[in-house]
Amino acid sequence: MAISVSDLIWSKTFRTAVLAVVLIAGTLMELYLHLFLGISTGYTHFYYLFLVPLAILFQRNTVFFGIYLAGLHVAIEWMNTGAISEATWFRAIMFVAVAYVSGYIFAVIERRNIDLLTYLAERSSWSRISPDAHADEMGEIEPRTVAGTTVMNLKRNANVRGLVSALSHRDVEVRYRAAIALGEIGDPAAVEPLSHALKDENSGVRWEAAEALGKIGAPAVHALAKAVHDEDDDIRWRAAIALGEIGGDEAIEALIEALSDEDAYVRSRAINSLIAIGEPAIEPLRAAYPGGDATVRGGVTAALSRIGDAGREALQQLCAAEAKQ
């Protein structure tokens, strides 16, 4: 089977190749234009073009490329002139700043939506659908890729076993679409396979697996409670949102544990989910306050203050008890 576009884009070989090309191009430009020709400005604007593909592929780690360029630029300026001007320092700082900001922007885009390049690759396949393409009886546009057709046929027949098998397919598009389809079907039999898919090498598949578990609902609570401790912070916050939609004692316990998460966005999703659960979360929140650290107590305070009058009353009691100590 042919390798899908998204699989190629996210392969280690492709990412390494892009990084190597950009590093070589940046280094050669510095050596030839700056060191040998003595040109210190103008050409550096092209460096910002290098940062875009790196920011998409490596996100916040792009800052290390910016640091490399900045160091190389400053070193060659010193070799040429024996001094480093303010303009040189400014350009070097800009390399690092733009690398960090662009990487941060793409990280946020990916966090708020889906795997960016998987999304773009999927959209490109949709763009090839001809104007006379028709929707089936369910209102779904017939896919033109082999992967899309395969998964849609499995979904139409509610073939959960087939879709579960597709989660381990070598084609990332098959795995990605299978996770979505399993969430839409909502069969509890898919909980365990989707839990394993949370460890998929492709971030888009991992995120869709988390979304699918949330759609399955109560039968997936235990899996989502474990996912709150996943090493991927995007899985943790998606799990926190899903737990808030499902509710229940196990969900509340996991969300309170998430109040101590190192990632601020995960903590904020946990707080919002506890607020959404409402009054059933009040007593567990009260119990978590005395033994919690400053981060946990801050999360408890934020949640209780927004769970109606009962939550605010509980918060006042906690504050009064703390003041007496």
HELIX and SHEET records of a PDB file:
HELIX    1   1 VAL A    5  ILE A    9  1                                   5    
HELIX    2   2 LYS A   12  MET A   29  1                                  18    
HELIX    3   3 GLU A   30  PHE A   36  3                                   7    
HELIX    4   4 TYR A   43  PHE A   46  5                                   4    
HELIX    5   5 TYR A   47  PHE A   58  1                                  12    
HELIX    6   6 GLN A   59  ASN A   61  5                                   3    
HELIX    7   7 THR A   62  THR A   81  1                                  20    
HELIX    8   8 GLU A   86  ARG A  112  1                                  27    
HELIX    9   9 LEU A  116  TRP A  126  1                                  11    
HELIX   10  10 VAL A  146  ARG A  156  1                                  11    
HELIX   11  11 VAL A  160  ALA A  166  1                                   7    
HELIX   12  12 VAL A  172  ILE A  185  1                                  14    
HELIX   13  13 PRO A  188  ALA A  190  5                                   3    
HELIX   14  14 VAL A  191  ALA A  197  1                                   7    
HELIX   15  15 SER A  203  ILE A  216  1                                  14    
HELIX   16  16 ALA A  218  ALA A  220  5                                   3    
HELIX   17  17 VAL A  221  ALA A  227  1                                   7    
HELIX   18  18 ASP A  233  ILE A  246  1                                  14    
HELIX   19  19 ASP A  249  ALA A  258  1                                  10    
HELIX   20  20 ALA A  264  ILE A  277  1                                  14    
HELIX   21  21 GLU A  279  ALA A  281  5                                   3    
HELIX   22  22 ILE A  282  ALA A  288  1                                   7    
HELIX   23  23 ALA A  294  LEU A  304  1                                  11    
HELIX   24  24 GLY A  308  LYS A  324  1                                  17    
END                                                                             
